[in-house]
Amino acid sequence: MSAKWKAPLKEPPAARFYIAVAFDEDEHYHDMKKKLAAEFGKIDFETNPDPLLPVPSLYGGHDYRKFRVISFERPIAREELVDLRRRCLALEVRHQKNGRLLVELDPGYVHIYGAVRTALEEDFHRIYLYGGIYGESLYYFEKMSYRPWLHTPDFFRSPEILVAFNDLRLIVSQA
């Protein structure tokens, strides 16, 4: 009896969970930051508070004045992304005033070869995960730095944002 061939499947290494946070007022950001730490654990990376103008809304209609990228100490399994996005949506819903979000959360993960974010709408370059959540690759790694794809939104092409994601990649590569 001959042995059957089986593909050698491997679990990918853990990824670094990040949330891109857009907001107008510092007090709303600090309030949300406390909620995020309570929900996802210790925050151990945060970009500088320099404002980047304008910060486009994920949902349209409003541009924010400030933006930060934060990351959490706990590594995540990549399949957790849908659950993490849903938890972020629940936090956004609880943090609004007169039907307008005070803080927008754009979660994703960074791994050694790229960065992925979540989306709620289908597009040609997005991959459906499940539960109404899509995955979108933002960057690929080449020549010692992340590089944006052709479909990467303009905002994520800015040098300040690229530096933040390269810093996150260094943390992942040293883990």
N, C-alpha and C positions, 0 to 999 in steps of 0.2 A: 504494500500500500504506500503510495507516494504522499509526501507532505504537501499541504496546501499553502500557497503563497498568501501572505497577509501584509498589507501596507503598514509600514512602521509609523504609526501616528504618535505625535508628541504633544503634550500640553505646552502652549506658549508660556514664556516667563511672565510673571506679574507685570502689570503696567502701573503707571503713575497717574492717579486720578487728579484732574484739575477742574476748576470752574472759572470761566471768564465772567467777570461781574461788571455790569454797566449800571451806572447810577448818576444822580444829579447832586444829592446832598450827602455829605460825609456821615451825618448821624444815621441815615437809612442804611448806609453801607456797614457801619459798625454794629448796628442792630442785627443785620442779616449775617454778618460774620460770626457773631455769637451763636446764632441759630445753626449756621453751617457747622461750626465746631461741635455743637451738641449733637447734630445729626450724623456727621461723618467722621468725627474724631479730630485729633490734634492737627492744626494747620502749621506746617513747617516751612512754607515758601509763600512769599507775597511780593508782587512787583511794587515798584515805587509808586507813590500816589500822584505822580505827574498827570495832569489832565491831557487827554488826547481828544482833539476836536475834529469833527463830531464823531460820536460813537453810535453807529446805526443800530436801531432796534431790531431784534429778531422778528418782531411781529408787525413791524411797519408803523408809520405815523408819528414817531417821536425819535429824535436823536438825543442821546445822553451826553453829558459833559465830561464824565469821568469813567475810568476803566481800570480794573486791576485783574491780574491773574493770580489765583491762589491755588495751592496744592496741599495735599494731605499726607501725613506721615504713613498711613496704612496703605500698602500696595493693594491693588485690586486685581481680581481675575477679569479678563476682558469681557466675559459674558455677563458681568454685573452691570454693564453700561446702561441697559434699558431700565433696570430698576433704579439706578442712580438718577437717570434723567427724570423718571416719574416722581421721585422724591424731591428733586429740584422744582418741578412744576408745582407740587403741593406747597412748597415753601413760597414760591412766587405768588400763588393764589392768596395765601395768608398775609402777604406783605404788599398790599395795594391800598390805594385811596381813591375813592370815587371812580372805580373801574379802571384806574390807570396803575400800572405796575411802578412801584417806587424803585425796585431793583430787579434787573433781569439777570438770570443765571444761564450760562451756556456751558454745560459740562462736556467733558471728553476725557481722553487719556493720552498719555505720551508713552511711547515705547522707543526702543533703541533705534528703530528704522523710520519712525514717523510719528505723526500726531493725528488723532481722530477726534472729531466732535460729533455731537448729535444734532439731528434736525427733525422737524415735525412734518415736513412736506417732501414729497417725492421730487426728484430732479434726475437728470441723466447720469450724473456722477455719484449719486447716493445709493447705498445698498440698504434694502429693507432688512431690519433685524427682526422685530416682532412688536406687537402691541402698539402700533402707530408710530414707532420710533425708527429713524433711519440713521445710518452711520455715514459720515463724510470724512474722507481723508483730507487733511489740510496741508501736510508737508511730507516730503520724503527726504532721506538723509543722503547727501552726496558732497564730496570734497570738504569734509569736516564741518558741515553745517546743514541745517534744515533748509530745504528749498520749497517754495510754494508750487503747487500744481497750477495748470492753466485755469482751473475752475475755482481756485482758492479766492474767497472774497477779498476785495481790495484792502479792507481794514486789516485783515490778517497778514497782508504783505508788508505792512509798515515796519521799518527797522526796529522800533521799540518793541513791538510784539514778537518779532522774530528773535530778538535777543532773549526775551523772557522764555520762549519755548526752547531755545538752545540751552539756557540755564537749567531748565527742567530736564532736558535730555542728559546733561552732565550728572545730575543727581541720579537718574535712572542707571546710567552706565557705571556709576561707582557703587551701586547697591549690590 
